[in-house]
Structure formats: structure tokens, C-alpha cells
Amino acid sequence: MTTPYVIGIGNAIMDVIAPTSDASLGRLAIEKGIMQLIDRERSEFLMAAQSADAEASKARLVPGGSVANTLAGIGMMGLRTAFIGRVAGDPLGLSYAEQTEAAGTVFVNPPLAGEVLPTSRSIIFVTPDGERSMNTYLGISAELGAEDVNPATFSGADWLFLEGYLFDKDMGKAAFLKAADACHKAGGQAGIALSDPFCVDRHRDGFRRLVAGPMDYVIGNVHEWTSLYQVTDLDEALRLASADCGTVICTRSGEDAILIRGDERVTAPVHRVVPVDATGAGDQFAAGLIYGLATGVPLAVAGRMGCIAAAEVISHVGARPESDLKAAFRAEGLI
């Protein structure tokens, strides 16, 4: 059997992570422990402040972004992966592309030179108590459009995974439709993570058309599914979703995940763990799930693989796995 090939499209965001003090947060007017969207001027100010801070000058550059994190997890499980995203030809963008390739994921589009927006970055200040204060500038990655999607990339592609956050702009929607069409023509399956209930609220009609149209599988949480169908009852939301889409997955934080494919409805058990860092839980659930779907295991097993991957990533700091997930799958008799 050939190794499945998974392509993802999402925001290419470089995480710039540095230790700092509570006093420095106050001085920089950073609200502790939350994620804030910032503009270009503010991002340049914070990057300069980080460089000047003796502690923060030890910053680590870690490629991030939701789908990029998912692909990293899938690649670590042994599948072939490629990422379609936009970065500039600046130091952050060059590092992003280089680190992505070094980790085994093909970075499809080269960094863009010339007069373009800077590479997207999340400037993360970590205080001694472990709290992460994230300041995210979306930059060039939010400009991804249909011109970034080359149908030839999808030759041999088995699975496509899209990031709901990029649905905020018409150019992102056009890229998704072009990619889904190319994936289907290659014989693959296309899916999306709804990503955020506020994103769903803003683009409900568009998401509904996407779920009922070119998407073969959709991942969402309780808030996203109920928002999408404007109902308060989860079972009713999932009934409506499964009438629209072939495979519907609902994560429920610490509760069992629900997976529906046609007439089949199963749950995947979640073994509760105390999170060290919840960043990346949804991204790695998707990685385990897509690995399972791509390798043809039963739906309930694919769901459990997602739960195992999510539990692993919240057991340490960082949004990507640090241990052998396939060994964890073997330990439970899943492979």
C-alpha cells in the first residue's frame, strides 16, 4: 500500500516564544494569559522590545498555525504531508519554510519577495508561572488566495485539510473551493476544521454551503456545531450536519468525541488528563483522526487516535507532539 498523502491549507504563523517577567508585560501593556490580534506597527514594536529585553532575547522561533501543527503531527506518524501557506521572503518567512521542510512537510509555495506584507507571527511572552500571553499579527498568511493553489500539487493526494480561520476572506474561500475541486479530481477527500464559533457566526451561510457541498468530512466542537445550525441542542445540530456531510466529528473538550459517518454513529473515549498547556489539543486531535481515516481503521478507532494525540500534546508545553504516537496507538491495540 502506498503511504497516504495529506495536503493542508492554513495560516503560516511563526511563533516567537520568549521568557519574560510580569513587570515587562505591564511595561509593554500586554494583557496576561490571552491571545490578542495586533496590527503591523504593534508587532514590530513588540519584536523590537523582545530583542532589547535580556530575558526575551532568548526567543525561540517555532513554526505554527493550526493546520500546520496538524500536518506536523500527521507527518510524525509516518504519512506524507504538504502545506500550502503564504510567507514573505523575510527572516521569519525563510525560517518558517526551512523548518517546515526540515520536519518532513513539503512547503509548497516559496517565500514571496518584493513589496508584500511581513510573515505572520504570534509573539508569545511566557511568564515564570507558565502563562502564555500571545500577540498575533496575521500579516501575509491571511492574504492566501486561489493563485496560491496549483492543481498539479494534488496529483496523488488522498486527503485535504482546511483551516476555518482562512474563511474570513473571499480570497480564502476561493482557495478552498479550488483546492477541494483539485483534491476530488485526484480521487481524494476534502475536509475542514470549523476552527472558531465566532468565525462560524460571521460566515454561517458560507460555511453551511461548504459543509453541504465539497466537504467530505468536517471537524467542530459543541459551540461550533450549534452555532452553525443555530440550535441549542447538540444532537439536533449533529443530525442536521450529518444530513449535509458524509463524515461529521464533534469534539467535546473532556467528554467523549462523537463521530458520525452515514448511518454509523460512534463515540471515542477521552481519558481526562490535567493539561500542562492546552495549545494544540484540537490540532492534534485532527492529526490522529486524519491518520486513522487515511489508514482505513474503523471510525471509532480513528476517533480514539485523535483523543490519544490530543492528550499527548496537552501533557507538555507546545502545540506539536513530543512522543511516539504510533507507540501509544500500539499500546492500546489500535494498530
PyMOL commands that set and color helices and strands:
alter all, ss='L'
color gray80, all
select helices_A, chain A and resi 22-27+40-52+56-58+66-76+91-102+139-143+146-148+151-154+164-168+170-185+197-202+204-212+222-229+234-244+281-294+299-313+325-331
alter helices_A, ss='H'
color red, helices_A
select strands_A, chain A and resi 5-9+13-19+35-37+60-64+80-84+105-107+120-126+132-137+159-163+189-193+217-221+247-252+255-261+264-268
alter strands_A, ss='S'
color yellow, strands_A
deselect
rebuild
show_as cartoon
